[in-house]
Amino acid sequence: MSGTHGQAAGRRTEHLFQLDLAESLNEAYAWVTRIQVAQFVGILSRMREEHREAMAMRALHAFALRRPVHELVRLADHFDGRDAVMLMATAALSRPVGEAAELALMQYEAESGGERAPITASIVHDVACQRTAFDVAVFVRVLEQREPTLAKRTVQVFASPGSGRTNLDKALLHTALRDEGCHREADRLLGLTLRAIADSPPGAAGPGGAGEEGEEMADLAGAFQHLSPAGRVLEHWVEERLNASDATEVERTRELVARLIARRGAGHDALAEHIGRTAQPRHVVKLCALLARGDTASPAKCALVRRYAAAHKNVQELAVLVTFWHKEPALTRTTRELLTDIVAGAGAGPHGSGMGPHGPGMGAEGSGAGAEGARVVVQRSRAGIDGSGVGAEGARAGIDGSGVGGAERARAAADGSGMRPDGSGTGPDGSGAGPDGSGAVPRTLNELRQLDEWLRVEDADPQCSQMLGHAAAVHVEGRSGADLVTLLGRVVRSRDRTRAADTVGRRLAMAVMRPDADRDRFVDCLRALHDARYSVAVRAACRELSDPSHALTVDAALVADVAGRLHRAGLHKVAWTLLERLLENEQLVTPADVVEVVGGVLALPLPDAELLLRATVGRWSDVGHRDDAVTALRDAGRREAAEWVIKSLR
């Protein structure tokens, strides 16, 4: 290796390990400040021809840093097009941001006479994609004061999906732009970012790697939440545009928000909550209509926004919401669900996922849905229609004697706690509570009366008042027996009142099946309904408790305990009916269940306990099953009860 070549290699190596490359270039390449541009271009060519490409790059870098900005603009045309772009990019990225802005402005002016401005566009692109967010904000501020077109272009490049900028970068620039007083460009940045997310293909990964469905929006919301926990930046941006005077802008905003909410993944959706809780009723309705149909269809998200909106405290606003909702063709069929959510009150599961407690998309009542429902229906038909198990109350076990036949019961189930048309579900008691188990505080009777009055004032469809009356009557969570009686009395049509009473009874029974249920409240409610002559509700409660429509087993201990409480409350006939319905169902009741019930019956003591056992267990058609029950009674020391069962066969 020659000495000269070795020294040159040493200098190149030395430059690689300098802590400050700019300072080293200032020392080693100070000559670039004195040389003529034509001579400099020739030197670059010779360096490359002699395979000293890196040295040529460093010389060009030093030229970009050492020469004044106005000279760079004036001399750019003397360089090859690629060298000119590299020269300007180096200056734009390595010089102070104020000088970078001056460079862009001067180059834009120099290129203004031509059809294209490639070097200006390169400067803007490099600054937007590679400088820090605060540098870009200062760059935009300077440009906005003197050439707004360049400021707008810078923000567009920064917000574009191809910029490589993460959502955190965009949130940082938004904050910095507002700090620099560039509010218009900050709003433009946020709008472009949101539209890019809304228009991106499903599952497309952003620069931050958030590629799962809806996670890009969550990533952006999380960035703003981190930088400004109390700012609610996204929510305020949407609110301002929804309340704009430009109808086209409002419609575009609605469509954008619908796409964003529909794309949002699992977890808390702050935007949906903000829209539901604060937007005007007409905006909520139009937005939910977009979520209910077309490309942005998402029934689950429509239901989520609806539940937030239903939690509004102002009954007049709720009446306007219901009126608009029912008039919107895409939402008319879900007016009943809206009213159900309104009745449930502010605590009624706005975070619900549309899952009932017994499986996705299925209410607690089941109504024959799925394999379990099918088996329950088969059991119920076998228990009563074949004539077996017909005791003192006859055909109650199979053919309902309450005046609500099979078709009527199916319709009542559809109005009950099963799956809603939009895919959302309610709790087993019709409370609308979310799957997190959070309790709901229902609307007071006075609020419901006021809402009904406001519906008439707002000229709502009369069906809305009818559906409100039914929804209020069948919501049992948080209601006393007196409340239930009052609300049933407000249901105008007799047939509707009968259906509502049947639903109330079933929901009360399903509520008392919960582990933490207040059984005394259940008894108090049944007593109030019994005293008010709502026998349909009482019989429905006994039927559901003794033969659950949402499960394959029955809790005999619960039935025995409730029967005892009913008996002690003076509802002797109701207690008898409950026990009889249970013991008649030989397909559902096990020998252990018989022992459990007998223990409760004898402890009361229940009059005619012998008649009860003889008329039910004693008439089971399955001889082997009946004999197993007799054996279980004897093994439990209940020999007298076992003899009662045997006596019925003689």
C-alpha positions as CSV (number, residue, x, y, z in Angstrom):
1,M,0.0,0.0,0.0
2,S,1.5,3.4,-1.0
3,G,1.9,6.0,1.7
4,T,-0.4,8.5,0.0
5,H,-3.2,5.9,-0.4
6,G,-2.6,4.7,3.2
7,Q,-2.9,8.3,4.5
8,A,-6.2,8.8,2.5
9,A,-7.6,5.6,3.9
10,G,-6.6,6.7,7.4
11,R,-8.4,10.0,6.9
12,R,-11.6,8.2,5.7
13,T,-11.4,5.9,8.7
14,E,-10.8,8.8,11.0
15,H,-14.0,10.5,9.7
16,L,-16.0,7.4,10.4
17,F,-15.2,7.6,14.1
18,Q,-15.6,11.4,14.6
19,L,-18.2,12.2,17.2
20,D,-19.4,15.2,15.2
21,L,-19.3,14.6,11.4
22,A,-20.3,18.2,10.6
23,E,-17.3,19.5,12.6
24,S,-14.9,17.1,11.0
25,L,-16.2,18.1,7.6
26,N,-15.7,21.7,8.4
27,E,-12.1,21.1,9.2
28,A,-11.2,18.7,6.3
29,Y,-13.5,20.2,3.6
30,A,-13.2,23.9,4.3
31,W,-12.0,24.4,0.8
32,V,-15.6,23.9,-0.5
33,T,-16.4,27.4,0.6
34,R,-13.8,29.0,-1.7
35,I,-14.0,27.0,-4.8
36,Q,-16.1,27.9,-7.9
37,V,-19.1,25.7,-8.5
38,A,-17.9,24.5,-11.9
39,Q,-14.6,23.4,-10.5
40,F,-16.3,21.7,-7.6
41,V,-18.5,19.7,-10.0
42,G,-15.4,18.6,-11.9
43,I,-13.7,17.5,-8.6
44,L,-16.8,15.4,-7.8
45,S,-16.6,13.7,-11.1
46,R,-12.9,12.9,-10.8
47,M,-13.5,11.5,-7.2
48,R,-16.1,9.1,-8.5
49,E,-14.0,8.1,-11.5
50,E,-11.1,7.3,-9.1
51,H,-13.4,5.1,-7.0
52,R,-13.5,7.7,-4.1
53,E,-17.3,7.8,-4.0
54,A,-17.5,8.2,-0.3
55,M,-15.2,11.2,-0.4
56,A,-17.4,12.7,-3.1
57,M,-20.4,12.3,-0.8
58,R,-18.6,14.0,2.1
59,A,-17.6,16.8,-0.1
60,L,-21.1,17.3,-1.3
61,H,-22.3,17.1,2.3
62,A,-19.8,19.8,3.4
63,F,-20.9,22.0,0.4
64,A,-24.5,21.8,1.6
65,L,-23.6,22.8,5.2
66,R,-20.9,25.4,4.5
67,R,-22.4,27.5,1.7
68,P,-25.0,30.1,2.4
69,V,-28.6,29.1,1.7
70,H,-29.1,31.6,-1.1
71,E,-26.0,30.3,-2.9
72,L,-27.3,26.7,-2.7
73,V,-30.5,27.8,-4.5
74,R,-28.6,29.8,-7.0
75,L,-26.0,27.1,-7.8
76,A,-28.3,24.1,-7.7
77,D,-28.8,24.2,-11.5
78,H,-25.1,23.7,-12.0
79,F,-25.2,20.2,-10.5
80,D,-26.5,17.0,-12.0
81,G,-30.1,16.5,-11.1
82,R,-29.4,13.8,-8.6
83,D,-26.6,15.7,-7.0
84,A,-28.9,18.8,-6.7
85,V,-31.5,16.7,-4.9
86,M,-28.9,15.2,-2.5
87,L,-27.4,18.7,-1.9
88,M,-30.8,20.2,-1.0
89,A,-31.8,17.2,1.1
90,T,-28.6,17.4,3.1
91,A,-29.1,21.1,3.8
92,A,-32.8,20.6,4.6
93,L,-32.1,17.9,7.1
94,S,-28.8,19.0,8.7
95,R,-29.1,22.8,8.9
96,P,-31.2,24.6,11.5
97,V,-34.9,24.3,10.7
98,G,-35.3,28.0,10.1
99,E,-32.7,27.8,7.3
100,A,-34.4,24.6,6.0
101,A,-37.6,26.7,5.7
102,E,-35.8,29.5,3.9
103,L,-34.2,27.0,1.6
104,A,-37.7,25.6,0.7
105,L,-39.1,29.1,0.1
106,M,-36.2,30.3,-2.0
107,Q,-36.2,27.1,-4.1
108,Y,-40.0,27.2,-4.6
109,E,-39.6,30.8,-5.8
110,A,-36.7,29.7,-8.1
111,E,-38.8,26.9,-9.6
112,S,-42.1,28.9,-9.8
113,G,-41.6,29.6,-13.5
114,G,-41.5,26.0,-14.5
115,E,-44.3,23.4,-14.7
116,R,-42.7,21.2,-12.0
117,A,-40.8,21.9,-8.8
118,P,-39.0,18.6,-8.1
119,I,-36.3,20.0,-5.8
120,T,-38.8,21.9,-3.7
121,A,-41.0,18.8,-3.4
122,S,-37.9,16.8,-2.4
123,I,-37.1,19.3,0.4
124,V,-40.6,19.2,1.7
125,H,-40.7,15.4,1.6
126,D,-37.4,15.0,3.4
127,V,-38.3,17.5,6.1
128,A,-41.7,15.9,6.6
129,C,-40.4,12.4,6.7
130,Q,-37.1,12.7,8.6
131,R,-37.0,15.7,10.9
132,T,-38.4,15.7,14.4
133,A,-42.0,16.6,15.0
134,F,-41.1,19.9,16.6
135,D,-38.7,20.8,13.7
136,V,-41.5,20.0,11.3
137,A,-43.9,22.2,13.3
138,V,-41.5,25.2,13.1
139,F,-40.9,24.5,9.4
140,V,-44.7,24.6,8.8
141,R,-45.1,27.8,10.8
142,V,-42.5,29.6,8.8
143,L,-44.0,28.4,5.5
144,E,-47.6,29.1,6.5
145,Q,-46.7,32.8,7.1
146,R,-45.1,33.2,3.7
147,E,-46.3,30.4,1.4
148,P,-49.3,28.4,2.8
149,T,-49.2,26.0,-0.2
150,L,-45.9,24.6,1.0
151,A,-47.2,24.4,4.6
152,K,-50.2,22.4,3.4
153,R,-48.0,20.1,1.3
154,T,-45.7,19.4,4.2
155,V,-48.6,18.3,6.4
156,Q,-50.0,16.2,3.6
157,V,-46.7,14.4,3.2
158,F,-46.3,13.9,7.0
159,A,-49.9,12.4,7.3
160,S,-49.7,10.1,4.3
161,P,-49.4,6.4,4.9
162,G,-46.1,6.3,2.9
163,S,-44.3,8.8,5.1
164,G,-43.2,6.1,7.6
165,R,-44.6,8.2,10.4
166,T,-46.2,6.4,13.3
167,N,-49.4,7.5,15.0
168,L,-47.3,8.8,17.9
169,D,-45.4,11.0,15.5
170,K,-48.6,12.4,14.2
171,A,-49.9,13.0,17.6
172,L,-46.6,14.8,18.5
173,L,-46.8,17.0,15.4
174,H,-50.5,17.9,16.1
175,T,-49.5,19.0,19.6
176,A,-46.5,20.9,18.3
177,L,-48.5,22.6,15.5
178,R,-51.0,23.9,18.0
179,D,-48.2,25.1,20.2
180,E,-46.8,27.0,17.2
181,G,-50.2,28.6,16.6
182,C,-50.8,26.6,13.4
183,H,-54.3,25.4,14.3
184,R,-55.6,25.1,10.8
185,E,-52.7,22.8,9.8
186,A,-53.1,20.8,13.0
187,D,-56.7,20.2,12.1
188,R,-55.7,19.3,8.6
189,L,-53.2,16.8,9.9
190,L,-55.7,15.1,12.2
191,G,-58.3,14.9,9.4
192,L,-55.9,13.4,6.9
193,T,-54.7,10.9,9.5
194,L,-58.2,9.8,10.4
195,R,-59.3,9.5,6.8
196,A,-56.1,7.4,6.0
197,I,-57.0,5.0,8.8
198,A,-60.7,4.8,7.7
199,D,-59.8,4.2,4.1
200,S,-57.0,1.6,4.7
201,P,-57.7,-2.0,3.8
202,P,-58.8,-4.2,6.7
203,G,-55.8,-5.7,8.6
204,A,-53.3,-3.2,7.0
205,A,-50.4,-2.6,9.3
206,G,-49.4,1.0,9.9
207,P,-45.8,2.1,10.5
208,G,-46.2,1.4,14.2
209,G,-47.1,-2.3,13.5
210,A,-50.8,-2.1,14.6
211,G,-52.1,-4.4,11.9
212,E,-55.1,-6.1,13.5
213,E,-58.6,-5.0,12.6
214,G,-59.3,-1.7,14.3
215,E,-56.0,-1.5,16.2
216,E,-54.7,1.4,14.0
217,M,-57.4,3.7,15.4
218,A,-56.8,2.4,18.9
219,D,-53.1,3.2,18.5
220,L,-53.8,6.8,17.4
221,A,-56.3,7.3,20.3
222,G,-53.8,5.9,22.7
223,A,-51.1,8.3,21.5
224,F,-53.3,11.3,22.0
225,Q,-54.5,9.9,25.4
226,H,-50.8,9.6,26.5
227,L,-49.8,13.1,25.3
228,S,-53.0,14.8,26.4
229,P,-55.0,12.8,28.9
230,A,-57.5,15.6,29.5
231,G,-57.5,17.1,26.0
232,R,-60.0,14.7,24.3
233,V,-58.4,15.8,21.0
234,L,-60.2,13.3,18.7
235,E,-63.5,13.9,20.3
236,H,-63.4,17.6,20.1
237,W,-62.2,17.5,16.5
238,V,-65.3,15.4,15.6
239,E,-67.6,17.6,17.6
240,E,-66.5,20.8,15.9
241,R,-67.1,19.3,12.5
242,L,-70.5,17.8,13.3
243,N,-71.6,21.2,14.5
244,A,-70.3,23.0,11.4
245,S,-72.6,25.1,9.2
246,D,-71.5,23.3,6.0
247,A,-73.9,20.5,5.3
248,T,-71.4,18.7,3.1
249,E,-68.7,18.8,5.7
250,V,-71.1,17.5,8.4
251,E,-72.1,14.6,6.1
252,R,-68.5,13.8,5.3
253,T,-67.7,13.8,9.1
254,R,-70.5,11.4,9.8
255,E,-69.3,9.0,7.2
256,L,-65.7,9.3,8.5
257,V,-66.8,8.7,12.1
258,A,-68.9,5.7,11.1
259,R,-66.0,4.1,9.3
260,L,-63.7,4.8,12.3
261,I,-66.1,3.3,14.8
262,A,-66.8,0.3,12.6
263,R,-63.1,-0.3,12.3
264,R,-62.4,0.0,16.0
265,G,-61.4,-3.3,17.6
266,A,-62.2,-4.7,21.0
267,G,-61.9,-2.7,24.1
268,H,-63.3,0.6,25.2
269,D,-64.2,2.9,22.3
270,A,-63.9,6.5,23.5
271,L,-65.1,7.9,20.2
272,A,-68.3,5.8,20.3
273,E,-68.9,6.9,23.9
274,H,-68.4,10.5,23.1
275,I,-70.7,10.5,20.2
276,G,-73.4,8.6,22.1
277,R,-73.2,10.7,25.2
278,T,-72.7,14.2,23.7
279,A,-73.8,14.4,20.1
280,Q,-77.2,15.8,19.1
281,P,-79.9,13.2,18.5
282,R,-80.0,13.8,14.8
283,H,-76.2,13.1,14.5
284,V,-76.6,10.0,16.6
285,V,-79.4,8.7,14.4
286,K,-77.6,9.4,11.2
287,L,-74.4,7.9,12.4
288,C,-76.2,4.7,13.7
289,A,-78.0,4.5,10.3
290,L,-74.6,4.4,8.6
291,L,-73.5,1.7,11.1
292,A,-76.6,-0.3,10.3
293,R,-76.2,-0.5,6.6
294,G,-73.8,-0.3,3.6
295,D,-70.1,-0.6,3.6
296,T,-69.7,0.6,7.2
297,A,-72.3,-1.8,8.6
298,S,-71.5,-3.0,12.1
299,P,-74.6,-3.9,14.1
300,A,-72.6,-4.4,17.3
301,K,-71.1,-0.9,17.1
302,C,-74.5,0.6,16.2
303,A,-75.8,-1.0,19.4
304,L,-72.9,0.3,21.4
305,V,-73.5,3.9,20.3
306,R,-77.2,3.4,20.9
307,R,-76.6,2.3,24.5
308,Y,-74.5,5.3,25.2
309,A,-77.1,7.6,23.7
310,A,-79.9,5.8,25.7
311,A,-78.1,6.8,28.9
312,H,-78.8,10.5,28.4
313,K,-80.4,12.0,31.5
314,N,-82.6,14.6,29.7
315,V,-85.9,12.9,28.9
316,Q,-86.8,15.6,26.3
317,E,-83.6,14.8,24.4
318,L,-84.4,11.1,24.7
319,A,-87.9,11.7,23.2
320,V,-86.3,13.6,20.3
321,L,-83.9,10.7,19.8
322,V,-86.6,8.1,19.8
323,T,-88.7,10.1,17.4
324,F,-85.8,10.5,14.9
325,W,-84.7,6.9,15.4
326,H,-88.1,5.4,14.6
327,K,-88.5,7.6,11.5
328,E,-85.1,6.5,10.1
329,P,-85.8,3.5,7.8
330,A,-82.6,1.7,8.6
331,L,-83.3,1.9,12.4
332,T,-87.1,1.5,12.7
333,R,-86.8,-2.2,13.5
334,T,-84.5,-1.5,16.4
335,T,-86.7,1.1,18.1
336,R,-87.7,-1.5,20.7
337,E,-84.1,-2.1,21.6
338,L,-83.5,1.7,22.0
339,L,-86.4,2.0,24.3
340,T,-85.2,-1.1,26.3
341,D,-81.9,0.6,26.7
342,I,-83.5,3.9,27.8
343,V,-85.6,2.1,30.4
344,A,-82.6,0.3,31.8
345,G,-81.1,3.7,32.7
346,A,-77.6,5.1,32.8
347,G,-75.9,2.1,34.3
348,A,-77.3,-0.4,31.7
349,G,-74.2,-1.9,30.2
350,P,-73.0,0.7,27.6
351,H,-69.8,-1.5,27.5
352,G,-71.8,-4.6,26.6
353,S,-70.5,-6.8,23.9
354,G,-73.8,-8.2,22.7
355,M,-73.2,-11.5,24.6
356,G,-75.8,-13.0,26.8
357,P,-74.6,-14.7,30.0
358,H,-75.0,-18.1,28.4
359,G,-73.1,-17.7,25.1
360,P,-72.5,-15.3,22.3
361,G,-75.6,-13.8,20.8
362,M,-77.9,-15.8,22.9
363,G,-80.2,-14.5,25.7
364,A,-80.7,-16.2,29.0
365,E,-84.0,-17.5,27.9
366,G,-82.6,-19.3,25.0
367,S,-86.0,-19.6,23.3
368,G,-85.1,-23.0,21.8
369,A,-81.9,-21.7,20.1
370,G,-79.1,-24.1,19.6
371,A,-78.7,-27.7,20.8
372,E,-79.5,-26.9,24.4
373,G,-82.7,-25.1,23.5
374,A,-83.8,-28.0,21.3
375,R,-83.3,-30.5,24.0
376,V,-85.2,-28.3,26.5
377,V,-88.1,-28.1,24.1
378,V,-88.1,-31.9,23.7
379,Q,-88.0,-32.4,27.4
380,R,-90.9,-30.0,27.9
381,S,-93.0,-31.7,25.3
382,R,-92.4,-35.1,26.8
383,A,-93.1,-33.9,30.2
384,G,-96.7,-32.8,29.5
385,I,-98.2,-33.7,26.2
386,D,-97.8,-37.4,26.6
387,G,-100.1,-37.3,29.7
388,S,-97.5,-38.5,32.1
389,G,-97.0,-36.5,35.3
390,V,-100.5,-35.1,35.2
391,G,-101.3,-34.3,38.8
392,A,-103.8,-32.2,40.6
393,E,-103.2,-29.3,38.4
394,G,-103.5,-31.4,35.2
395,A,-101.8,-30.2,32.1
396,R,-99.9,-27.3,33.4
397,A,-96.6,-29.2,32.9
398,G,-96.9,-29.1,29.2
399,I,-99.8,-27.1,27.8
400,D,-99.8,-23.8,29.6
401,G,-103.0,-23.1,31.4
402,S,-102.3,-19.4,31.9
403,G,-104.0,-18.2,28.8
404,V,-100.7,-17.9,27.0
405,G,-100.5,-20.7,24.5
406,G,-97.4,-22.0,22.7
407,A,-97.4,-19.4,19.9
408,E,-98.0,-16.6,22.4
409,R,-95.2,-17.9,24.6
410,A,-92.9,-17.9,21.6
411,R,-93.8,-14.3,20.9
412,A,-93.2,-13.4,24.5
413,A,-89.8,-15.0,24.3
414,A,-89.0,-12.8,21.3
415,D,-89.8,-9.8,23.4
416,G,-87.9,-11.1,26.4
417,S,-84.3,-11.4,27.2
418,G,-83.2,-13.3,24.1
419,M,-81.0,-12.1,21.3
420,R,-81.9,-8.7,19.7
421,P,-82.1,-8.1,16.0
422,D,-78.9,-6.1,16.1
423,G,-77.0,-8.9,17.8
424,S,-76.9,-7.4,21.2
425,G,-78.3,-9.2,24.2
426,T,-79.7,-8.4,27.6
427,G,-79.2,-9.9,31.0
428,P,-81.2,-12.9,32.1
429,D,-83.6,-10.6,33.9
430,G,-83.9,-8.2,31.0
431,S,-81.8,-5.6,32.7
432,G,-79.5,-4.9,29.7
433,A,-76.6,-5.1,32.0
434,G,-73.2,-5.7,30.4
435,P,-71.2,-8.9,30.7
436,D,-69.1,-7.2,33.3
437,G,-72.0,-7.7,35.7
438,S,-72.4,-4.1,36.5
439,G,-75.8,-3.4,37.9
440,A,-78.3,-1.0,36.3
441,V,-80.3,1.7,37.9
442,P,-83.5,1.8,35.8
443,R,-85.4,5.0,35.0
444,T,-87.8,6.0,37.7
445,L,-91.5,5.7,37.1
446,N,-91.8,9.5,36.9
447,E,-89.1,9.7,34.2
448,L,-90.9,7.1,32.2
449,R,-94.2,9.0,32.5
450,Q,-92.4,12.2,31.4
451,L,-90.8,10.5,28.5
452,D,-94.1,9.1,27.3
453,E,-95.6,12.7,27.5
454,W,-92.6,14.1,25.5
455,L,-93.1,11.5,22.8
456,R,-96.6,12.8,22.3
457,V,-95.3,16.4,22.2
458,E,-92.6,15.5,19.7
459,D,-95.3,13.9,17.5
460,A,-93.6,10.5,17.7
461,D,-95.3,7.5,16.1
462,P,-97.9,6.1,18.5
463,Q,-96.1,2.7,18.3
464,C,-93.2,4.3,20.2
465,S,-95.4,4.9,23.3
466,Q,-96.7,1.4,23.1
467,M,-93.2,-0.1,22.9
468,L,-92.1,2.1,25.7
469,G,-94.9,0.9,27.9
470,H,-94.0,-2.7,27.2
471,A,-90.3,-2.2,27.6
472,A,-90.8,-0.4,31.0
473,A,-93.2,-3.1,32.2
474,V,-90.9,-6.1,31.5
475,H,-87.7,-4.5,33.0
476,V,-87.6,-6.2,36.4
477,E,-84.1,-5.3,37.6
478,G,-84.2,-2.8,40.4
479,R,-88.0,-2.7,40.6
480,S,-90.2,-3.4,43.5
481,G,-93.4,-5.4,43.3
482,A,-95.4,-2.3,43.5
483,D,-93.4,-0.8,40.6
484,L,-94.0,-3.8,38.4
485,V,-97.8,-3.7,39.1
486,T,-97.9,0.0,38.2
487,L,-95.9,-0.4,35.0
488,L,-98.0,-3.4,33.9
489,G,-101.1,-1.2,34.5
490,R,-99.7,1.4,32.0
491,V,-99.7,-1.2,29.2
492,V,-102.8,-0.1,27.3
493,R,-103.9,-3.2,25.3
494,S,-105.0,-6.2,27.3
495,R,-103.2,-8.7,25.0
496,D,-100.0,-6.7,25.3
497,R,-100.4,-6.6,29.1
498,T,-100.8,-10.4,29.2
499,R,-97.6,-10.9,27.2
500,A,-95.8,-8.4,29.4
501,A,-96.9,-10.1,32.5
502,D,-95.7,-13.5,31.2
503,T,-92.3,-12.0,30.4
504,V,-92.1,-10.3,33.9
505,G,-92.8,-13.6,35.6
506,R,-90.1,-15.4,33.6
507,R,-87.5,-12.7,34.1
508,L,-88.2,-12.6,37.9
509,A,-87.6,-16.3,38.0
510,M,-84.3,-16.1,36.0
511,A,-83.1,-13.3,38.2
512,V,-83.7,-15.3,41.4
513,M,-81.6,-18.1,39.9
514,R,-78.4,-16.0,40.1
515,P,-76.1,-17.0,43.0
516,D,-76.4,-13.5,44.6
517,A,-80.1,-13.1,44.1
518,D,-82.4,-11.7,46.7
519,R,-85.0,-14.4,47.2
520,D,-87.1,-12.4,49.5
521,R,-87.4,-9.7,46.8
522,F,-88.6,-12.4,44.4
523,V,-91.3,-13.4,46.9
524,D,-92.4,-9.8,47.5
525,C,-92.7,-9.2,43.8
526,L,-94.8,-12.4,43.3
527,R,-97.0,-11.4,46.2
528,A,-97.6,-7.9,44.7
529,L,-98.4,-9.5,41.3
530,H,-100.7,-12.1,42.9
531,D,-102.6,-9.5,44.9
532,A,-103.0,-7.4,41.8
533,R,-104.5,-10.4,40.0
534,Y,-101.6,-10.8,37.5
535,S,-101.9,-14.6,37.8
536,V,-100.2,-14.9,34.3
537,A,-97.0,-13.5,35.8
538,V,-97.1,-15.7,38.8
539,R,-97.6,-18.9,36.8
540,A,-94.9,-17.9,34.4
541,A,-92.5,-17.4,37.3
542,C,-93.3,-20.8,38.7
543,R,-93.0,-22.4,35.3
544,E,-89.6,-20.9,34.6
545,L,-88.2,-21.6,38.0
546,S,-89.3,-25.3,37.9
547,D,-88.5,-25.9,34.3
548,P,-85.8,-23.4,33.2
549,S,-85.9,-22.6,29.5
550,H,-82.2,-21.7,29.4
551,A,-80.7,-24.7,31.2
552,L,-80.8,-28.5,31.1
553,T,-80.9,-28.9,34.9
554,V,-83.0,-27.4,37.7
555,D,-81.9,-26.2,41.1
556,A,-84.1,-28.3,43.3
557,A,-82.7,-26.7,46.5
558,L,-83.6,-23.2,45.2
559,V,-87.1,-24.3,44.3
560,A,-87.6,-25.9,47.7
561,D,-86.3,-22.8,49.5
562,V,-88.4,-20.4,47.4
563,A,-91.5,-22.6,47.9
564,G,-90.9,-22.4,51.6
565,R,-90.6,-18.6,51.5
566,L,-93.8,-18.4,49.4
567,H,-95.6,-20.6,51.9
568,R,-94.5,-18.5,54.9
569,A,-95.6,-15.3,53.0
570,G,-99.1,-16.7,52.8
571,L,-98.9,-17.7,49.1
572,H,-99.8,-21.3,49.9
573,K,-101.3,-22.2,46.5
574,V,-98.4,-20.6,44.6
575,A,-95.9,-22.6,46.7
576,W,-97.9,-25.8,46.0
577,T,-98.0,-25.0,42.2
578,L,-94.3,-24.4,42.1
579,L,-93.5,-27.7,43.8
580,E,-96.0,-29.6,41.7
581,R,-94.5,-28.2,38.4
582,L,-91.1,-29.3,39.5
583,L,-92.0,-32.8,40.6
584,E,-94.1,-33.5,37.5
585,N,-91.2,-33.1,35.2
586,E,-89.7,-36.5,35.5
587,Q,-87.2,-35.9,32.6
588,L,-85.6,-33.1,34.4
589,V,-85.9,-34.1,38.1
590,T,-83.4,-36.5,39.6
591,P,-83.9,-38.8,42.6
592,A,-81.6,-36.5,44.6
593,D,-83.9,-33.6,43.6
594,V,-86.8,-35.4,45.0
595,V,-85.0,-36.0,48.3
596,E,-84.1,-32.2,48.4
597,V,-87.7,-31.1,47.8
598,V,-89.2,-33.6,50.3
599,G,-86.9,-32.3,53.0
600,G,-88.1,-28.8,52.3
601,V,-91.8,-29.8,52.2
602,L,-91.7,-31.7,55.4
603,A,-89.9,-28.9,57.2
604,L,-92.7,-26.4,56.4
605,P,-94.8,-28.5,57.1
606,L,-96.8,-28.4,53.9
607,P,-100.4,-29.6,54.2
608,D,-101.2,-32.4,51.9
609,A,-97.6,-33.3,51.3
610,E,-98.6,-36.9,50.8
611,L,-101.0,-35.8,48.0
612,L,-98.3,-33.8,46.3
613,L,-95.9,-36.7,46.1
614,R,-98.6,-39.2,45.1
615,A,-99.9,-36.9,42.3
616,T,-96.4,-36.2,40.9
617,V,-93.6,-38.7,41.6
618,G,-96.0,-41.5,42.2
619,R,-97.3,-41.1,38.6
620,W,-94.0,-41.0,36.8
621,S,-94.3,-43.1,33.6
622,D,-90.7,-44.2,33.8
623,V,-90.9,-47.1,36.3
624,G,-87.2,-47.4,36.8
625,H,-86.8,-43.7,37.4
626,R,-89.6,-43.8,39.9
627,D,-88.1,-46.7,41.7
628,D,-84.8,-44.9,41.9
629,A,-86.6,-42.0,43.6
630,V,-88.1,-44.3,46.1
631,T,-84.7,-45.9,46.9
632,A,-83.2,-42.4,47.3
633,L,-85.9,-41.4,49.7
634,R,-85.4,-44.5,51.8
635,D,-81.6,-44.1,51.8
636,A,-82.1,-40.5,53.1
637,G,-84.3,-41.7,55.9
638,R,-87.5,-40.5,54.3
639,R,-89.3,-43.8,54.5
640,E,-92.7,-42.3,55.1
641,A,-92.4,-40.2,51.9
642,A,-91.2,-43.3,50.0
643,E,-94.4,-45.1,51.2
644,W,-96.5,-42.2,49.9
645,V,-95.0,-42.7,46.4
646,I,-95.5,-46.4,46.5
647,K,-99.1,-46.0,47.8
648,S,-100.1,-44.1,44.7
649,L,-99.4,-47.3,42.7
650,R,-101.7,-49.6,44.6
